[in-house]
Amino acid sequence: MQDEGVCPCDSPAELSDNAGLCRTGIHDSVLRTLLNSVDDGIALIDSEGRVCFANDSCCRLLEISPDGFSGSCFVDILENFCFNKDSRLISSCLASGSKEVFECRSRLAGDGVFRIEISPMQSSDGSRLMKVLIKDVSDQRRTQEELDKSRSLYRAVFEGAGDAVMVSDCSGRFIEANRAACSNLGYSRDELLGLSASDIISHQYCRRIPEQLSNLDSGRQIFFEVEYMRKDGSVFPVELSSKTIDLVGEKVVLTVSRNVSDRKRAEKDAYLSRLRFKSLYELSHMAEGSQEAIWEFSLKKGLEIAFSKVGFICRVEVFPSGNSISRLVLSDGETVSTACLDPGNEILNGILAQSVKMREPVIFNVIAPEISTEMIPHSNYSPSRGLAIPVLDSGRVVAVLAVFDKETPYSRRDVRNLSLLVEGMWQIICKKESELKVRASLREKETLLKEVHHRVKNNMQVISSLLNLQIEYVRDPEDLRLIRHSMERVRSMSYVHEHLYRSDNLSRINFASYIEYLGERLFKAYGCRRSIDFLTELEPVELSIDQALPCGLIINELITNAINHAFPEEYAENERFVRVRLYHNEGDVVLEVGDNGIGLDSGQGREGSLGLTLVETLVSQLGGSISSACPYSTCHNLRFALK
C-alpha cells in the first residue's frame, strides 16, 4: 500500500520533489521532465515560505543541491545568494502575495546578474503558493552596459565635436543636431530641429542645393562651400561634407559643417598682403616713370586693396591762403583722370578737410545725404561711406588718399593696408623728386664744368698764340726751337681740356682718341707727315684728368723728340715711322713710344735736356716707371697704375 497523497518515486530526493508537485496538482512525470529541461530556474514556495519544488536549473543557478532546497526557507536562500536585496522586502512580498520583480548580483557567481520574479499562484487543492522564476541575465546586462557605454561615447563625441553635425531626413528636415550647430546658428535645439537646410543657407547659395542633392543620391560624399545664415540674419562661410547613411533602415543625410570664417579672413589678409607688396614692388620699379603715372597707379591699387568703387588722391600744400590741393587724381573704378586745379584756391571740404585737420585716418561709414556731394572734389558723385588716409611728412599732411563705397563697412584693417601703400608711394615720389633735383643740379654743374674746360682751353690757346707771335721777333735758331717746344706743350694740355668739354664724361677722357689727335697735330705742325709715318696700336683706355694731363705732356715730348732727332738728313732708311702703343697689362696702363731712327746712342736727344727731365718729372707724378731700349732705334716704355 502506498501512503495517501505521496506520488511514487525511486529515491528519497525525488520523494520531496514529487511531494511538492503533488501539492500543486502536478502528477505528470513528463511535465517534471519538461520543467527540468528549462534553462531558467523555477521554484515553488508554500505559504510558510519554504521551498516545495525547484527544478534542476534553479539548483544550478543558486548552487544548491535538491536536498538542500527541499523544505528550506526561501528568504534565507536569497540572503545567502544576493548582494543587494533586503530580506524584509522578500518576506513582505511572500506575506502579501503580491508580484515582485527584481535583479540582484550573485555572491557566488562573481559578476553574475540574475532576474528574479515572484508571483502568487494557487494549487489544485486550493492552497496558496508563490512561483519563483530565476533567470541569468548576466550576458544581457553586459550587452546593455556596452550599449549604454557606446551611446554615451557617441553622445559625447557628437556633442563635443567642434564642427557642427546635423542629420536630416529625406525631406531635408533636421532630425538631430549637436551643440556646435546650435551655437553657430544661434538656435536652440528644438528650434533647429524644426528647420531644413534651405532655412539656414543664405539665399545666394540656395540654388546650389538641388545640384548637390543629386550628387548625394548617387551615394557619393560631397564637399562644397556655402554661407550659413544665423537666426539674427548674419551670415558666415562654412565648408560642408555630406553623405547619405542608413539609420535603422531609413536613409538620412549626415552633414558636417565647419565655420571657415577665420580661414577666409586669413586668406583675404594673405591676398591683400600679396597685393600690397606687389603694388609696392611695382611702385619701386616706377622710378623712371612720371609722377602722374605713380599717382594714378597708387589710386588704382588703393581701390583694389580696399574693395572700393570710387576714390581720389591729392597732394596737399601750404599756400598763403592756407592748406590747398595742387594735384588731384580721380577714379570711378574704371577710368582714372587728373582734374584741372587752381593751386592755392582749392577749398578743402568733407572727409578731405577732416583728415588734413586731424592728421590721422578718418572713417565715415555713414555719410549724410546733405554732405555726400562735398566728399569728392570736382565730382558730383554722392558716396554712402568713405575712408581717408593722410600722408605725413615731418608732421605735416602732404597727400591724402580717399576711397568710397565699399560693400561692407570700413575698418582699421583697411586703414593698415592703405597706409602701407600710400607711405610707400610717398617715399617713391620723394625719391623721384630728389632724383630730379640731383639730376638738375648735375646738369647745371656739368654745364659749368664744360665752361671751365672751354675757358682753360681758350686761355691756353691765347698763350700758344702769344708764343707764336713772339717767334717773329726771335732770330736765334735755338731760342726758336725752345719756343716752339713750349707752344706744343701748351697745345697738348689744351687738347686735353678740349676733349673733356666735348665729351659727355667730364671726369675721364678717351686717351686713345687723344693720342690720335695729338699725333696728327704734331706731325702737321712740324711738316713731316709725308716723310715720317705715324703708326698706332691703341686699346680703349679711360684716364682721369689727373693722369691725362701728364701723360699728354709725356707723349708730346717723346713724339717731338723723335721727329726732331731720330731721322737726321744723313739717315739712309727710306721707311721712317714713329709708333705709339697703348694697352692694359695686369691692371696697369702701358704706353710705348718708339721709332726706327738712329737711337739715343747715336745722338737722339741729350742727356739732362729739358724734355727728358720733364718726362722723368711727369712719370714720378704719375707714380709709374719708364724704361728705354735704344740699341739701333728708340723705344720708351711707360707703365703706371690706372686710377
C-alpha positions as CSV (number, residue, x, y, z in Angstrom):
1,M,0.0,0.0,0.0
2,Q,1.2,3.5,-0.8
3,D,0.7,6.4,1.5
4,E,-2.1,8.8,0.5
5,G,-1.0,12.0,-1.1
6,V,2.5,10.8,-1.9
7,C,3.5,10.1,-5.5
8,P,5.5,7.0,-6.3
9,C,9.2,7.8,-6.6
10,D,12.5,5.9,-6.9
11,S,14.5,7.8,-4.3
12,P,14.1,9.9,-1.2
13,A,15.3,13.0,-3.1
14,E,12.7,12.6,-5.7
15,L,10.2,12.0,-2.9
16,S,10.4,15.5,-1.7
17,D,10.2,17.0,-5.2
18,N,7.3,14.8,-6.0
19,A,5.6,15.8,-2.8
20,G,5.8,19.4,-3.8
21,L,4.4,18.7,-7.2
22,C,1.6,16.7,-5.7
23,R,0.6,19.7,-3.5
24,T,0.4,21.8,-6.8
25,G,-1.6,19.2,-8.5
26,I,1.2,18.2,-10.9
27,H,1.5,14.4,-11.2
28,D,2.8,14.0,-14.7
29,S,6.4,12.9,-14.9
30,V,6.6,14.3,-18.4
31,L,5.8,17.8,-17.0
32,R,8.5,17.3,-14.4
33,T,11.0,16.4,-17.1
34,L,9.9,19.4,-19.1
35,L,10.5,21.8,-16.2
36,N,13.9,20.4,-15.5
37,S,14.9,21.0,-19.1
38,V,14.2,24.7,-18.9
39,D,17.3,27.0,-18.6
40,D,15.6,29.3,-16.2
41,G,15.2,28.4,-12.6
42,I,11.7,27.6,-11.4
43,A,10.8,27.1,-7.7
44,L,7.5,26.8,-5.8
45,I,7.1,28.2,-2.3
46,D,4.4,27.3,0.1
47,S,2.5,29.6,2.4
48,E,5.1,29.3,5.1
49,G,7.8,30.5,2.8
50,R,9.5,27.1,2.3
51,V,10.6,25.7,-1.0
52,C,8.4,22.8,-2.0
53,F,9.8,22.4,-5.6
54,A,12.9,23.5,-7.5
55,N,13.9,22.4,-11.0
56,D,17.4,21.5,-12.0
57,S,18.2,24.9,-13.4
58,C,17.2,26.6,-10.1
59,C,19.6,24.3,-8.2
60,R,22.3,25.0,-10.7
61,L,21.9,28.8,-10.6
62,L,21.6,29.0,-6.8
63,E,24.3,26.4,-6.5
64,I,22.2,24.3,-4.0
65,S,21.6,20.6,-4.2
66,P,18.0,19.3,-4.4
67,D,18.2,18.0,-0.8
68,G,19.3,21.4,0.3
69,F,16.4,23.1,-1.4
70,S,13.6,20.9,-0.1
71,G,11.9,22.4,2.9
72,S,14.4,25.3,3.1
73,C,13.3,28.8,3.8
74,F,13.4,30.8,0.5
75,V,14.3,34.1,2.3
76,D,17.4,32.5,3.8
77,I,18.4,31.1,0.4
78,L,18.2,34.5,-1.2
79,E,20.0,36.3,1.6
80,N,22.9,33.9,1.1
81,F,22.7,34.3,-2.7
82,C,22.1,38.0,-3.3
83,F,24.2,41.0,-2.6
84,N,21.7,43.8,-2.8
85,K,18.2,42.6,-1.8
86,D,16.6,43.4,1.5
87,S,15.1,40.2,3.0
88,R,12.3,42.2,4.6
89,L,11.1,43.2,1.0
90,I,11.1,39.5,0.0
91,S,9.3,38.5,3.2
92,S,6.7,41.2,2.7
93,C,6.2,40.0,-0.9
94,L,5.7,36.4,0.3
95,A,3.4,37.5,3.1
96,S,1.2,39.8,0.9
97,G,1.2,37.5,-2.1
98,S,2.0,40.5,-4.4
99,K,4.1,40.2,-7.5
100,E,7.7,41.4,-7.3
101,V,10.4,41.5,-10.0
102,F,14.0,42.5,-9.1
103,E,17.6,41.9,-10.1
104,C,20.5,41.1,-7.9
105,R,24.1,40.2,-8.2
106,S,25.1,36.8,-7.0
107,R,27.5,36.3,-4.1
108,L,28.5,33.0,-5.6
109,A,28.8,33.7,-9.4
110,G,31.2,36.7,-9.3
111,D,29.7,39.4,-11.5
112,G,26.7,37.3,-12.4
113,V,23.3,39.2,-12.6
114,F,20.0,37.4,-12.0
115,R,16.5,38.5,-12.6
116,I,14.0,37.1,-10.0
117,E,10.3,37.2,-10.4
118,I,8.0,36.2,-7.5
119,S,4.3,35.9,-8.3
120,P,1.3,34.2,-6.5
121,M,-0.4,31.1,-7.8
122,Q,-3.0,28.6,-6.4
123,S,-2.6,24.9,-6.4
124,S,-5.2,22.3,-7.5
125,D,-6.2,21.8,-3.9
126,G,-6.8,25.5,-3.4
127,S,-3.7,26.2,-1.3
128,R,-1.8,29.4,-1.9
129,L,1.7,29.1,-3.4
130,M,4.4,31.5,-4.7
131,K,6.0,30.9,-8.0
132,V,9.7,32.0,-8.4
133,L,11.4,32.4,-11.8
134,I,15.1,32.9,-11.7
135,K,16.8,34.0,-15.0
136,D,20.6,34.6,-15.6
137,V,20.7,37.9,-17.3
138,S,24.5,38.5,-17.0
139,D,25.2,38.4,-20.8
140,Q,22.2,40.6,-21.4
141,R,23.3,43.1,-18.8
142,R,26.8,43.2,-20.1
143,T,25.5,43.8,-23.6
144,Q,23.2,46.5,-22.3
145,E,26.1,48.1,-20.4
146,E,28.3,48.1,-23.6
147,L,25.4,49.5,-25.5
148,D,24.9,52.3,-22.9
149,K,28.6,52.9,-22.9
150,S,28.6,53.1,-26.7
151,R,25.6,55.5,-26.6
152,S,27.4,57.7,-24.1
153,L,30.5,57.7,-26.1
154,Y,28.5,58.6,-29.3
155,R,26.7,61.4,-27.5
156,A,30.0,62.7,-26.0
157,V,31.6,62.7,-29.5
158,F,28.5,64.1,-31.1
159,E,28.0,66.9,-28.7
160,G,31.7,67.5,-28.1
161,A,32.6,67.9,-31.8
162,G,33.9,71.4,-32.6
163,D,32.3,71.2,-36.0
164,A,28.5,71.4,-36.5
165,V,26.9,68.0,-37.1
166,M,23.4,67.7,-38.3
167,V,21.2,64.8,-39.5
168,S,18.3,65.5,-41.9
169,D,15.6,63.2,-43.3
170,C,14.7,62.6,-46.9
171,S,12.6,65.8,-46.9
172,G,15.5,67.9,-45.7
173,R,14.2,68.5,-42.2
174,F,16.8,68.2,-39.4
175,I,16.2,65.3,-37.0
176,E,19.3,65.7,-35.0
177,A,21.9,68.5,-34.3
178,N,24.7,68.8,-31.9
179,R,25.6,71.6,-29.6
180,A,28.1,73.3,-32.0
181,A,25.4,73.5,-34.7
182,C,23.0,75.3,-32.3
183,S,25.8,77.6,-31.1
184,N,27.0,78.5,-34.6
185,L,23.5,79.2,-35.9
186,G,22.1,80.9,-32.8
187,Y,19.1,78.5,-32.5
188,S,18.0,76.2,-29.6
189,R,18.0,72.5,-30.4
190,D,14.2,72.4,-30.6
191,E,14.1,75.4,-32.9
192,L,16.8,74.0,-35.2
193,L,15.0,70.6,-35.5
194,G,12.0,72.3,-37.0
195,L,14.1,73.8,-39.8
196,S,15.5,72.5,-43.1
197,A,18.7,73.2,-45.0
198,S,17.1,75.9,-47.1
199,D,16.2,77.8,-43.9
200,I,19.8,78.2,-42.8
201,I,21.7,78.6,-46.2
202,S,21.9,82.1,-47.5
203,H,19.8,82.9,-50.5
204,Q,22.6,83.3,-53.0
205,Y,23.7,79.7,-52.3
206,C,20.2,78.1,-52.2
207,R,20.1,77.4,-55.9
208,R,23.1,75.1,-55.5
209,I,21.2,72.7,-53.1
210,P,19.3,70.7,-55.8
211,E,22.5,70.1,-57.7
212,Q,24.3,68.9,-54.6
213,L,21.3,66.7,-53.6
214,S,21.6,64.9,-57.0
215,N,25.2,64.0,-56.1
216,L,24.0,62.6,-52.8
217,D,21.5,60.4,-54.5
218,S,24.4,58.7,-56.3
219,G,25.8,57.7,-52.9
220,R,28.9,59.8,-53.1
221,Q,30.3,62.0,-50.3
222,I,30.2,65.6,-51.4
223,F,32.2,68.6,-50.3
224,F,31.3,72.2,-51.1
225,E,31.3,75.7,-49.5
226,V,28.2,77.8,-48.7
227,E,27.2,80.6,-46.4
228,Y,25.0,79.8,-43.4
229,M,22.6,82.4,-42.1
230,R,22.2,82.8,-38.3
231,K,19.0,83.4,-36.5
232,D,19.9,87.1,-36.3
233,G,20.3,87.3,-40.1
234,S,24.1,87.5,-40.2
235,V,26.0,85.1,-42.5
236,F,29.3,83.2,-42.2
237,P,31.1,80.9,-44.6
238,V,31.2,77.1,-43.9
239,E,32.7,74.1,-45.5
240,L,30.3,71.2,-45.8
241,S,30.7,67.5,-46.0
242,S,27.5,65.5,-46.7
243,K,26.8,61.8,-47.1
244,T,23.8,59.6,-47.2
245,I,23.8,56.9,-44.4
246,D,21.4,54.2,-43.3
247,L,19.8,54.9,-39.9
248,V,17.8,51.9,-38.7
249,G,16.6,51.2,-42.2
250,E,15.9,54.8,-43.1
251,K,18.0,56.8,-45.5
252,V,19.2,60.1,-43.8
253,V,21.8,62.7,-44.7
254,L,24.7,63.3,-42.3
255,T,26.2,66.8,-42.7
256,V,29.3,68.0,-41.0
257,S,29.9,71.8,-41.4
258,R,33.0,73.8,-40.3
259,N,33.0,77.5,-39.8
260,V,35.8,78.8,-42.0
261,S,35.4,82.5,-41.2
262,D,38.9,82.6,-39.7
263,R,40.4,80.8,-42.7
264,K,38.6,83.0,-45.1
265,R,39.8,86.1,-43.2
266,A,43.4,84.8,-43.2
267,E,43.1,84.0,-46.9
268,K,41.9,87.5,-47.5
269,D,44.6,89.0,-45.4
270,A,47.2,87.0,-47.3
271,Y,45.7,88.1,-50.6
272,L,45.8,91.7,-49.5
273,S,49.4,91.4,-48.3
274,R,50.5,89.9,-51.6
275,L,48.6,92.6,-53.5
276,R,50.1,95.3,-51.2
277,F,53.7,94.0,-51.6
278,K,53.2,93.5,-55.3
279,S,52.0,97.1,-55.6
280,L,54.9,98.4,-53.6
281,Y,57.3,96.3,-55.7
282,E,55.8,97.7,-58.9
283,L,55.9,101.2,-57.4
284,S,59.6,100.8,-56.6
285,H,60.3,100.0,-60.3
286,M,58.4,103.1,-61.5
287,A,61.3,105.3,-60.6
288,E,61.7,106.2,-64.3
289,G,58.0,106.8,-64.8
290,S,56.3,110.2,-64.4
291,Q,54.8,111.4,-61.2
292,E,51.4,111.3,-62.8
293,A,51.8,107.6,-63.5
294,I,52.8,107.0,-59.9
295,W,49.8,108.9,-58.5
296,E,47.4,107.1,-60.9
297,F,48.9,103.7,-60.1
298,S,48.6,104.3,-56.4
299,L,45.0,105.3,-56.6
300,K,44.1,102.3,-58.8
301,K,45.8,99.9,-56.3
302,G,44.2,101.6,-53.3
303,L,40.7,101.0,-54.7
304,E,41.7,97.4,-55.4
305,I,43.1,96.8,-51.9
306,A,40.1,98.5,-50.2
307,F,37.5,96.8,-52.4
308,S,36.1,100.3,-53.1
309,K,34.3,101.7,-56.2
310,V,35.5,105.3,-56.4
311,G,38.2,107.4,-54.9
312,F,40.8,110.2,-55.3
313,I,44.3,111.0,-54.3
314,C,45.6,114.5,-54.0
315,R,48.7,116.4,-52.9
316,V,48.2,119.0,-50.1
317,E,50.5,122.0,-50.0
318,V,50.6,125.2,-47.9
319,F,49.7,128.4,-49.6
320,P,49.3,131.9,-48.3
321,S,45.6,131.3,-48.0
322,G,46.1,128.1,-46.1
323,N,46.1,124.4,-47.0
324,S,45.1,123.6,-50.5
325,I,45.5,120.8,-53.1
326,S,47.9,121.2,-56.0
327,R,47.3,117.9,-57.7
328,L,44.1,115.8,-57.8
329,V,43.6,112.4,-59.4
330,L,40.1,110.9,-59.6
331,S,38.9,107.4,-60.4
332,D,35.4,106.0,-60.8
333,G,36.7,102.4,-60.6
334,E,37.2,102.1,-64.4
335,T,38.9,105.3,-65.6
336,V,41.5,107.5,-64.0
337,S,41.7,111.2,-64.7
338,T,43.6,114.2,-63.4
339,A,41.5,117.3,-62.5
340,C,42.4,120.8,-63.6
341,L,43.1,122.9,-60.4
342,D,43.8,126.4,-59.4
343,P,46.6,125.7,-56.9
344,G,46.2,127.8,-53.7
345,N,42.5,128.5,-54.3
346,E,41.0,125.0,-53.8
347,I,38.8,124.8,-50.7
348,L,39.1,121.6,-48.6
349,N,35.8,120.0,-47.7
350,G,34.3,116.9,-46.3
351,I,36.4,113.9,-45.5
352,L,39.5,115.6,-47.1
353,A,39.3,118.6,-44.7
354,Q,38.7,116.3,-41.7
355,S,41.8,114.1,-42.4
356,V,44.0,117.1,-43.0
357,K,42.7,118.8,-39.8
358,M,43.1,115.7,-37.6
359,R,46.2,114.4,-39.4
360,E,45.0,110.8,-38.9
361,P,42.8,108.3,-40.9
362,V,39.1,109.2,-41.0
363,I,36.3,106.7,-41.4
364,F,32.8,107.7,-42.4
365,N,30.7,104.5,-42.6
366,V,27.5,106.6,-42.8
367,I,27.6,109.8,-44.9
368,A,24.6,112.0,-44.6
369,P,23.0,112.8,-48.0
370,E,23.2,116.6,-47.4
371,I,27.1,116.4,-47.2
372,S,27.7,113.5,-49.6
373,T,28.3,115.8,-52.6
374,E,31.1,117.5,-50.8
375,M,33.1,114.3,-50.2
376,I,34.9,114.1,-53.6
377,P,36.4,117.4,-55.0
378,H,35.4,118.3,-58.6
379,S,32.8,115.5,-58.7
380,N,29.1,115.2,-58.2
381,Y,29.2,111.6,-57.0
382,S,27.5,111.0,-53.7
383,P,29.1,108.2,-51.7
384,S,27.5,106.4,-48.8
385,R,30.7,105.6,-46.9
386,G,34.3,106.5,-47.1
387,L,37.8,106.3,-45.8
388,A,40.6,108.9,-46.0
389,I,44.3,108.2,-45.3
390,P,46.6,111.2,-44.9
391,V,50.3,111.0,-45.6
392,L,52.5,112.8,-43.1
393,D,56.0,114.2,-43.8
394,S,57.7,115.9,-40.9
395,G,54.4,116.1,-39.1
396,R,52.6,117.9,-42.0
397,V,49.9,116.4,-44.2
398,V,51.4,116.3,-47.7
399,A,48.9,114.0,-49.5
400,V,45.5,112.2,-48.9
401,L,44.2,109.0,-50.4
402,A,40.4,108.6,-50.1
403,V,38.2,105.6,-51.1
404,F,34.5,105.3,-51.1
405,D,31.6,102.8,-51.3
406,K,33.0,99.5,-50.1
407,E,30.2,96.9,-49.8
408,T,31.0,96.3,-46.1
409,P,31.9,99.0,-43.5
410,Y,35.5,100.2,-43.5
411,S,37.7,99.0,-40.6
412,R,41.1,99.5,-39.1
413,R,42.3,96.6,-41.2
414,D,41.6,98.8,-44.3
415,V,43.4,101.7,-42.7
416,R,46.5,99.5,-42.1
417,N,46.5,98.1,-45.7
418,L,46.1,101.5,-47.3
419,S,48.6,103.3,-45.0
420,L,51.4,101.0,-46.1
421,L,50.6,101.6,-49.7
422,V,50.4,105.4,-49.6
423,E,53.5,105.6,-47.4
424,G,55.4,103.6,-49.9
425,M,54.0,105.7,-52.7
426,W,55.2,108.9,-50.9
427,Q,58.7,107.6,-50.4
428,I,59.0,106.8,-54.0
429,I,57.6,110.2,-55.0
430,C,60.1,111.9,-52.6
431,K,62.9,109.8,-54.1
432,K,61.7,110.7,-57.6
433,E,61.7,114.4,-56.7
434,S,65.1,114.1,-55.1
435,E,66.5,112.4,-58.2
436,L,65.1,115.1,-60.4
437,K,66.7,117.8,-58.2
438,V,70.0,115.9,-58.2
439,R,69.9,115.5,-62.0
440,A,69.1,119.2,-62.5
441,S,72.0,120.0,-60.2
442,L,74.3,117.7,-62.1
443,R,73.3,119.2,-65.4
444,E,74.0,122.6,-64.0
445,K,77.4,121.5,-62.7
446,E,78.2,119.7,-65.9
447,T,77.5,122.9,-67.8
448,L,79.7,124.9,-65.5
449,L,82.5,122.3,-65.7
450,K,82.3,122.3,-69.5
451,E,82.5,126.1,-69.5
452,V,85.6,125.8,-67.2
453,H,87.3,123.4,-69.6
454,H,86.4,125.6,-72.5
455,R,87.8,128.7,-70.8
456,V,91.0,126.8,-69.8
457,K,91.5,125.6,-73.4
458,N,90.9,129.1,-74.7
459,N,93.4,130.6,-72.3
460,M,96.0,128.0,-73.4
461,Q,95.3,128.9,-77.0
462,V,95.9,132.5,-76.1
463,I,99.2,131.6,-74.5
464,S,100.1,129.5,-77.6
465,S,99.2,132.4,-79.9
466,L,101.3,134.8,-77.8
467,L,104.3,132.5,-78.2
468,N,103.6,132.2,-81.9
469,L,103.6,136.0,-82.2
470,Q,106.9,136.0,-80.3
471,I,108.5,133.7,-82.9
472,E,108.5,136.6,-85.4
473,Y,111.0,138.5,-83.3
474,V,113.3,135.6,-82.5
475,R,116.4,135.2,-84.6
476,D,118.4,132.6,-82.7
477,P,117.6,129.1,-84.0
478,E,118.0,127.5,-80.6
479,D,115.6,130.0,-79.0
480,L,113.2,129.5,-81.8
481,R,113.3,125.7,-81.2
482,L,112.6,126.2,-77.5
483,I,109.6,128.5,-78.0
484,R,108.1,126.0,-80.5
485,H,108.5,123.2,-78.0
486,S,106.8,125.4,-75.4
487,M,104.0,126.0,-77.8
488,E,103.4,122.3,-78.4
489,R,103.4,121.6,-74.7
490,V,100.7,124.2,-74.1
491,R,98.7,122.8,-77.0
492,S,99.0,119.3,-75.7
493,M,97.4,120.4,-72.4
494,S,94.7,122.5,-74.2
495,Y,93.8,119.4,-76.3
496,V,93.0,117.5,-73.0
497,H,90.6,120.3,-71.9
498,E,89.1,120.4,-75.4
499,H,88.4,116.7,-75.4
500,L,86.8,117.0,-71.9
501,Y,84.4,119.7,-72.7
502,R,83.4,118.0,-76.0
503,S,82.9,114.7,-74.1
504,D,79.8,113.5,-72.2
505,N,82.0,112.4,-69.4
506,L,83.7,115.4,-67.8
507,S,85.8,113.4,-65.4
508,R,87.6,111.0,-67.8
509,I,89.0,111.2,-71.3
510,N,89.3,108.6,-74.0
511,F,93.1,108.6,-74.2
512,A,93.4,106.6,-77.4
513,S,91.4,109.2,-79.3
514,Y,93.5,111.9,-77.7
515,I,96.8,110.2,-78.8
516,E,95.5,110.1,-82.4
517,Y,94.5,113.7,-82.3
518,L,97.7,114.9,-80.7
519,G,100.0,112.9,-83.0
520,E,98.2,114.2,-86.1
521,R,98.6,117.8,-84.9
522,L,102.3,117.4,-84.0
523,F,103.2,115.9,-87.4
524,K,101.2,118.6,-89.1
525,A,102.9,121.3,-87.1
526,Y,106.4,120.0,-87.9
527,G,105.5,119.4,-91.6
528,C,106.7,115.8,-91.6
529,R,103.5,113.9,-92.4
530,R,104.9,112.8,-95.8
531,S,108.4,111.9,-94.7
532,I,107.6,110.0,-91.4
533,D,104.7,107.6,-90.8
534,F,102.7,107.9,-87.6
535,L,101.7,104.3,-86.5
536,T,99.4,103.5,-83.6
537,E,98.2,100.4,-81.8
538,L,95.7,101.7,-79.2
539,E,93.3,100.0,-76.9
540,P,90.4,102.0,-75.4
541,V,91.7,103.4,-72.1
542,E,89.8,106.0,-70.0
543,L,92.1,108.3,-68.0
544,S,91.1,110.8,-65.4
545,I,92.2,114.4,-65.9
546,D,94.8,114.0,-63.2
547,Q,96.5,111.3,-65.3
548,A,95.6,112.5,-68.8
549,L,97.5,115.9,-68.5
550,P,100.9,114.4,-67.5
551,C,100.5,111.6,-70.0
552,G,99.7,114.1,-72.7
553,L,102.8,116.1,-72.0
554,I,104.9,112.9,-71.9
555,I,103.7,111.8,-75.3
556,N,104.2,115.3,-76.7
557,E,107.8,115.3,-75.5
558,L,108.6,111.8,-76.8
559,I,106.9,112.3,-80.2
560,T,108.5,115.7,-80.6
561,N,111.9,114.3,-79.7
562,A,111.6,111.5,-82.2
563,I,110.5,113.9,-85.0
564,N,113.4,116.3,-84.3
565,H,116.3,113.9,-83.6
566,A,115.6,110.3,-84.8
567,F,115.9,111.0,-88.5
568,P,118.8,113.3,-89.4
569,E,119.5,114.3,-93.1
570,E,122.1,111.5,-93.4
571,Y,119.7,108.8,-92.3
572,A,119.7,106.3,-95.1
573,E,116.5,104.3,-94.4
574,N,113.6,105.0,-96.8
575,E,110.9,103.7,-94.3
576,R,110.6,106.0,-91.4
577,F,108.0,105.8,-88.6
578,V,107.1,106.7,-85.1
579,R,104.9,104.1,-83.3
580,V,102.7,104.6,-80.3
581,R,101.1,101.6,-78.4
582,L,98.6,101.8,-75.6
583,Y,97.3,98.8,-73.8
584,H,96.3,97.2,-70.4
585,N,98.6,94.8,-68.7
586,E,97.8,93.2,-65.3
587,G,95.8,96.1,-64.2
588,D,98.3,98.7,-65.3
589,V,98.4,101.0,-68.3
590,V,101.4,100.6,-70.6
591,L,102.3,103.3,-73.1
592,E,105.1,102.7,-75.6
593,V,106.6,105.4,-77.9
594,G,109.2,104.2,-80.3
595,D,110.8,104.9,-83.7
596,N,113.2,103.2,-86.2
597,G,115.6,106.1,-86.2
598,I,119.3,106.3,-85.2
599,G,118.7,105.7,-81.5
600,L,119.8,107.6,-78.4
601,D,123.3,106.2,-78.5
602,S,123.7,107.9,-81.9
603,G,122.8,111.3,-80.5
604,Q,118.9,111.3,-80.4
605,G,118.2,113.9,-77.6
606,R,120.6,114.9,-75.0
607,E,121.0,113.5,-71.5
608,G,119.8,116.1,-69.0
609,S,117.9,118.1,-71.6
610,L,114.7,119.9,-70.6
611,G,112.4,117.5,-72.5
612,L,113.7,114.3,-70.9
613,T,113.9,116.0,-67.5
614,L,110.3,117.0,-67.9
615,V,109.3,113.4,-68.8
616,E,111.0,112.0,-65.7
617,T,109.2,114.5,-63.5
618,L,105.9,113.7,-65.0
619,V,106.5,109.9,-64.7
620,S,107.2,110.5,-61.0
621,Q,103.9,112.5,-60.7
622,L,102.0,109.5,-62.2
623,G,103.6,107.1,-59.7
624,G,104.8,105.0,-62.6
625,S,108.1,103.9,-64.2
626,I,109.7,104.4,-67.6
627,S,112.4,102.4,-69.4
628,S,114.2,103.0,-72.7
629,A,115.7,100.4,-75.1
630,C,117.9,102.1,-77.7
631,P,120.4,99.7,-79.4
632,Y,119.7,100.8,-83.0
633,S,116.3,102.6,-82.6
634,T,114.5,104.1,-79.7
635,C,111.6,102.7,-77.6
636,H,110.3,104.3,-74.4
637,N,108.1,102.1,-72.2
638,L,105.9,103.9,-69.6
639,R,103.9,101.9,-67.1
640,F,101.6,103.2,-64.4
641,A,98.5,102.1,-62.4
642,L,95.1,103.1,-63.6
643,K,93.1,105.3,-61.2
